[in-house]
Amino acid sequence: MGARPGLAGLVIDLGPLREGRGFRIVFAVRLISLFGGGFRLVALPLQVYAMTGSSVLVASVTVVNGLASFGGTLVGGVLADRLDRRRLVVVSLAVETLVVALFAVNTYLPGGPELGVVYVCATVNGVIGTMGLIAQQTLVPALVAPGRLAAAGALLALTAQLGAVTAPALGGALVSLGGVGAGYLVTCGITAAATAAAWFVPPVATDPGAGPASAPRALAEGLAFVARHPVVRPLLLLGFVQVLFTMPAVLIPEFTDRVLQADAAVAGLLYTAPAAGALLASLASGWTGRVRRGGAVVPAAVALGGICTAAAGLGRAAALALAALALLGCCQAVEEILRYALIQSHTPDALRGRVTSAWLAQATVGGSLGATLMGALAAALGTAAALVAAGTAGALAAAAVALTAPGLRRAGEAAPGLPATDPDC
């Protein structure tokens, strides 16, 4: 009987959903829109390949969307600090709905879909979607009680993981049954539903501060805050370390074939393992809300993720690789939950949009560089050795960040009213 409270304390904390109507709506909007995005993620490349038969053109559309998303992080952060964030969420979702509707109309053109329209829609969707995501994330601190940011971060992470695990599979089934056009039409309906739900988010008072008038100066102000803050700076560095050294997805096909000598079914399991581990960690994240010094846990989680990446490369059995990658996903979820809580609580409201955009930008750039690094290491050392080298480097880099950032090691969620720029936080 005595063990039950401890076990109950591991279960994801649903308090923010029970206590705040505004957060419930944002949670629902995010979950709905992530499913819509997952459906679109499947339909778009399938359509381009069906139109052209070229994987190069499929990749080019993906690159265009990625570059547009990066641009959206720069613009979206500034706008989220200047405009009504609730309204920005509604407008971004409404524009996304129109873009997906245009995807569908283009699909059903009598002469067949136009590739140029696909590129334009992918560009607009990348910019607008990222702007809306930033606005959603920066709304949350005003909608949850003090001390609930870690719990809110866990719930937001859960939506992303549910979307990543289930939406592509459902989207693929939908396209298989009804074609690409049906995929776009359902996505349009889903995004419209998210737009309607966003209307009911209660008004949130924001602090626009007295920042510079020009967008470039406003962006520079946000970057300067990140560069000098003793908690936010190392947290973003750790995020960069994670995506640079502990994202082995690009090596899974070769690793499965040459090291494990297994088939595509095993490769699919390897791709799924980190997401499954992250989902499990989120469901068992109740303890994160009680961590007093989350700043010490984040680098430990990133370092352990590096060790798991190296362990995946050391094994020659699929079971070991699966276990290592699942544990890697657990580590990534834990650090994401605590990093979100720490960044949001140590950032002034007037800068939250720009700091969030810096977070998303470093993840985008780091992910691209990480894929390139993994590929180069595999070419030079072999796939298994590349995983070992990258994972080891990631663990050492995380330790170095922790050792050189005493402010981070002491950091917990900032108390209400604590100056977010306090160097001793």
C-alpha positions in Angstrom: 0.0 0.0 0.0 2.8 2.4 0.8 4.2 2.1 -2.7 1.0 3.4 -4.3 1.6 7.1 -3.7 5.1 6.9 -5.2 3.8 5.1 -8.3 0.9 7.6 -8.6 3.5 10.4 -8.5 5.2 9.1 -11.6 2.0 9.4 -13.7 1.9 12.5 -16.0 0.4 15.4 -14.1 -2.9 16.4 -15.5 -3.3 19.4 -13.2 -2.9 22.1 -15.8 -5.7 20.5 -17.8 -8.0 20.2 -14.8 -7.3 23.7 -13.5 -7.2 25.9 -16.5 -9.8 26.2 -19.3 -7.4 28.3 -21.4 -4.7 25.6 -21.2 -7.3 22.9 -22.0 -8.1 24.7 -25.2 -4.5 25.3 -26.2 -3.8 21.7 -25.5 -6.7 20.6 -27.8 -5.7 23.1 -30.5 -2.1 21.9 -30.5 -3.1 18.2 -30.6 -5.6 18.8 -33.4 -3.2 20.8 -35.5 -0.4 18.3 -35.0 -2.6 15.6 -36.4 -3.4 17.8 -39.3 0.3 18.5 -39.9 1.0 14.8 -39.7 -1.6 14.0 -42.4 -0.1 16.8 -44.6 3.4 15.4 -43.9 2.4 12.2 -45.6 0.2 13.6 -48.4 2.7 16.2 -49.7 5.7 14.0 -50.5 3.4 11.3 -51.9 1.8 13.8 -54.2 5.1 15.3 -55.5 6.5 11.8 -56.1 3.3 10.8 -58.0 3.5 13.9 -60.1 7.2 13.7 -60.9 8.6 10.3 -60.0 11.6 12.1 -58.6 12.9 11.8 -55.1 15.1 14.8 -55.8 12.0 17.0 -56.2 10.4 15.4 -53.2 13.5 16.4 -51.2 13.4 19.9 -52.7 9.9 20.5 -51.5 10.9 19.3 -48.0 13.9 21.7 -48.1 11.7 24.6 -49.2 9.3 23.9 -46.4 12.2 23.7 -43.9 13.7 27.0 -45.0 10.3 28.6 -44.8 9.9 27.2 -41.3 13.3 28.7 -40.3 12.2 32.1 -41.7 8.9 31.7 -39.7 10.9 31.3 -36.5 12.6 34.6 -37.0 9.4 36.5 -37.9 7.2 34.7 -35.5 9.2 35.4 -32.4 9.1 39.2 -33.0 5.4 39.1 -33.8 4.6 37.0 -30.7 6.2 39.7 -28.6 4.4 42.6 -30.2 0.9 41.3 -31.1 -1.9 39.6 -29.3 -0.7 36.0 -29.1 -4.2 34.5 -29.0 -5.1 36.4 -32.1 -1.8 35.3 -33.8 -2.7 31.7 -33.1 -6.2 32.1 -34.6 -4.9 33.9 -37.7 -2.1 31.5 -38.4 -4.5 28.5 -38.2 -7.0 30.2 -40.4 -4.3 30.9 -43.0 -3.1 27.2 -42.7 -6.7 26.1 -43.4 -6.8 28.2 -46.6 -3.4 26.9 -47.7 -4.5 23.2 -47.2 -7.7 24.0 -49.1 -5.6 25.3 -51.9 -3.6 22.1 -51.8 -6.8 20.2 -52.2 -8.1 22.4 -55.1 -4.8 22.0 -56.9 -5.1 18.2 -56.5 -8.5 18.2 -58.3 -7.6 20.5 -61.2 -8.9 19.1 -64.5 -5.5 19.1 -66.0 -3.8 17.7 -63.0 -2.0 19.4 -60.1 0.5 22.2 -60.7 3.9 21.7 -59.1 4.4 25.5 -58.7 1.3 25.7 -56.6 2.7 22.9 -54.4 5.9 24.9 -53.8 4.1 28.1 -53.0 1.7 26.4 -50.6 4.6 24.5 -48.9 6.5 27.9 -48.5 3.5 29.7 -47.0 2.6 26.8 -44.8 6.2 26.6 -43.4 6.2 30.2 -42.4 2.7 30.4 -41.0 2.8 27.1 -39.2 6.0 28.0 -37.3 4.6 31.4 -36.4 1.5 29.8 -34.9 3.6 27.2 -33.0 5.6 30.0 -31.4 2.5 31.8 -30.4 1.0 28.7 -28.9 4.1 28.0 -26.8 4.3 31.6 -25.5 0.7 31.6 -24.5 1.1 28.8 -22.0 2.9 30.5 -19.1 0.0 32.9 -18.7 -2.5 30.0 -18.7 -1.1 27.8 -16.0 -0.5 28.2 -12.3 3.0 29.1 -11.0 5.0 25.9 -10.6 3.0 24.1 -13.2 5.3 24.8 -16.2 7.0 21.4 -16.1 3.6 19.7 -16.0 2.4 21.9 -18.9 5.6 21.1 -20.8 5.0 17.4 -20.3 1.5 17.7 -21.7 2.7 19.7 -24.7 5.5 17.1 -25.3 2.8 14.4 -25.1 0.8 16.0 -27.9 3.9 16.1 -30.1 4.7 12.5 -29.4 1.1 11.3 -30.0 1.1 13.2 -33.3 4.5 11.8 -34.3 3.6 8.2 -33.5 0.0 8.0 -34.9 -0.6 10.8 -37.3 1.7 9.7 -40.2 0.3 6.1 -40.0 -3.3 7.4 -40.1 -2.4 9.8 -42.9 -0.9 7.1 -44.9 -4.0 4.9 -44.4 -6.2 7.8 -45.4 -4.2 8.5 -48.6 -4.3 4.8 -49.4 -8.0 4.7 -49.1 -9.1 8.0 -50.6 -6.1 9.4 -52.4 -4.0 12.5 -51.8 -7.0 14.8 -52.3 -8.9 13.1 -49.5 -5.9 13.5 -47.3 -5.8 17.3 -47.9 -9.6 17.6 -47.4 -9.5 15.9 -44.0 -6.5 18.0 -43.1 -8.4 21.1 -44.1 -11.3 20.1 -41.8 -9.0 19.3 -38.9 -7.2 22.6 -39.2 -10.5 24.5 -39.5 -11.6 22.8 -36.2 -8.4 23.9 -34.5 -9.0 27.5 -35.7 -12.5 27.4 -34.3 -11.3 26.1 -31.0 -8.6 28.7 -30.8 -11.3 31.4 -30.8 -12.3 30.3 -27.3 -8.8 30.8 -25.7 -9.4 33.5 -23.0 -7.8 36.9 -23.6 -4.3 36.9 -22.2 -2.6 40.1 -21.0 0.9 40.4 -22.5 3.7 42.7 -21.7 5.0 44.2 -24.9 7.7 46.0 -23.0 9.6 49.0 -24.5 11.6 47.1 -27.1 13.1 48.6 -30.2 10.8 49.6 -33.0 12.5 47.8 -35.9 12.2 44.0 -36.3 16.0 43.4 -36.8 16.8 45.3 -33.6 14.0 43.5 -31.7 15.5 40.2 -32.9 19.0 41.3 -31.9 17.6 42.2 -28.5 16.2 38.7 -28.0 19.5 37.1 -29.1 21.5 39.4 -26.7 19.3 38.2 -23.9 19.9 34.6 -24.7 23.7 35.2 -25.0 24.1 36.8 -21.6 21.5 34.9 -19.5 23.2 32.3 -17.2 20.3 29.8 -17.4 18.8 30.3 -20.9 22.1 30.4 -22.7 23.4 27.0 -21.5 19.9 25.5 -22.0 19.9 26.4 -25.6 23.5 25.1 -26.0 22.4 21.8 -24.5 19.5 21.6 -27.0 22.0 22.2 -29.8 24.3 19.5 -28.4 21.3 17.1 -28.3 20.2 17.6 -31.9 23.8 17.7 -33.2 25.1 14.5 -31.6 22.1 12.3 -30.5 19.8 12.1 -33.5 20.8 8.9 -35.3 17.8 8.5 -37.6 19.8 9.3 -40.7 22.0 6.2 -40.1 19.2 3.7 -39.4 18.9 2.3 -43.0 22.6 1.6 -43.3 22.9 0.5 -39.6 20.1 -2.0 -40.1 21.5 -3.4 -43.3 25.2 -3.5 -42.7 25.5 -3.9 -38.9 22.4 -5.7 -37.8 21.9 -7.4 -41.2 18.2 -7.1 -40.7 15.2 -6.1 -42.9 13.0 -3.1 -43.3 10.7 -4.3 -40.5 13.6 -3.9 -38.0 14.4 -0.5 -39.5 10.8 0.6 -38.8 11.1 -0.5 -35.2 14.4 1.4 -34.8 12.7 4.6 -36.2 9.8 4.1 -33.8 11.9 3.3 -30.7 12.9 6.9 -29.7 9.3 8.1 -30.1 8.0 5.2 -28.1 10.5 5.9 -25.3 9.7 9.6 -25.3 6.0 8.8 -25.1 6.6 6.5 -22.1 8.7 9.1 -20.4 6.0 11.8 -20.9 3.3 9.5 -19.5 5.6 8.9 -16.4 6.6 12.5 -16.0 4.8 13.4 -12.8 8.0 13.6 -10.9 9.4 16.4 -13.1 7.1 19.0 -11.4 8.7 18.2 -8.1 12.3 18.7 -9.2 13.8 21.6 -7.4 16.9 22.0 -9.5 15.9 21.0 -13.0 18.9 22.8 -14.4 21.1 20.1 -13.0 18.9 17.3 -14.5 18.9 18.7 -18.1 22.6 18.3 -18.8 22.5 14.8 -17.1 19.7 13.8 -19.4 21.5 15.1 -22.5 24.7 13.3 -21.5 22.8 10.0 -20.8 21.2 10.4 -24.3 24.7 10.5 -25.7 25.6 7.4 -23.9 22.5 5.7 -25.2 23.5 6.7 -28.8 26.9 5.2 -28.3 25.4 2.0 -26.8 23.3 1.6 -29.9 26.4 1.6 -32.0 28.2 -0.8 -29.7 25.6 -3.6 -29.9 25.2 -6.0 -32.8 21.8 -7.2 -31.7 18.6 -5.5 -32.7 17.2 -5.9 -29.2 20.1 -3.9 -27.7 19.8 -1.2 -30.3 16.0 -0.9 -29.8 16.5 -0.7 -26.0 19.2 2.0 -26.4 17.2 4.1 -28.8 14.0 3.8 -26.6 16.1 5.0 -23.6 17.4 7.8 -25.8 13.9 8.9 -26.4 13.2 8.9 -22.7 16.2 11.1 -22.1 15.1 13.5 -24.8 11.6 13.8 -23.4 12.8 14.5 -19.9 15.2 17.2 -21.0 12.6 18.8 -23.3 10.0 19.0 -20.5 12.4 20.5 -17.9 14.1 22.8 -20.5 10.7 24.2 -21.5 9.8 24.9 -17.9 13.2 26.6 -17.2 13.3 28.7 -20.3 9.7 30.0 -20.0 10.1 30.7 -16.2 13.4 32.6 -16.7 12.4 34.6 -19.7 10.5 37.9 -19.3 7.1 37.9 -21.0 8.2 40.7 -23.4 10.9 38.4 -24.8 9.2 35.0 -24.7 8.4 35.0 -28.4 12.0 35.8 -29.5 13.5 33.3 -27.1 11.1 30.6 -28.2 12.1 31.4 -31.8 15.7 31.0 -30.9 15.0 27.6 -29.4 13.2 26.4 -32.5 15.8 27.9 -34.8 18.7 26.1 -33.0 16.7 22.9 -33.2 16.2 23.3 -37.0 19.8 24.3 -37.7 21.3 21.7 -35.3 19.1 19.0 -36.7 20.4 19.7 -40.3 24.0 19.9 -39.1 23.6 16.7 -37.0 22.3 14.8 -40.0 25.3 16.0 -42.0 27.7 15.2 -39.2 26.3 11.7 -38.8 26.6 11.0 -42.5 30.2 12.3 -42.6 31.2 10.2 -39.6 29.6 7.1 -41.1 31.5 7.6 -44.4 34.8 8.0 -42.5 34.4 5.5 -39.6 31.5 3.2 -40.5 28.0 3.4 -39.2 28.5 1.7 -35.8 31.6 3.7 -35.0 29.9 6.9 -36.1 27.1 6.3 -33.5 29.7 5.6 -30.8 31.8 8.7 -31.7 28.8 11.1 -31.9 27.2 9.8 -28.7 30.5 10.1 -26.8 31.0 13.6 -28.1 27.5 14.5 -27.1 28.0 13.2 -23.5 31.3 15.1 -23.2 29.8 18.3 -24.6 26.9 18.1 -22.2 29.2 17.7 -19.3 31.3 20.6 -20.5 28.3 22.9 -20.7 27.2 21.8 -17.2 30.7 22.4 -15.7 30.9 25.9 -17.2 27.4 27.0 -16.2 27.1 27.2 -12.4 23.9 29.2 -12.8 22.2 26.4 -14.7 23.2 23.8 -12.1 21.5 25.8 -9.4 18.4 26.7 -11.4 14.8 25.7 -10.8 11.6 27.2 -12.0 11.8 30.9 -11.3 9.3 32.0 -8.6 6.5 34.4 -9.6 7.9 37.9 -9.6 11.6 36.8 -9.8 13.5 38.9 -12.4 14.2 36.5 -15.2 17.5 38.2 -15.9 18.8 37.6 -12.3 22.3 36.2 -12.8 21.9 34.2 -9.6 18.7 32.5 -10.5 
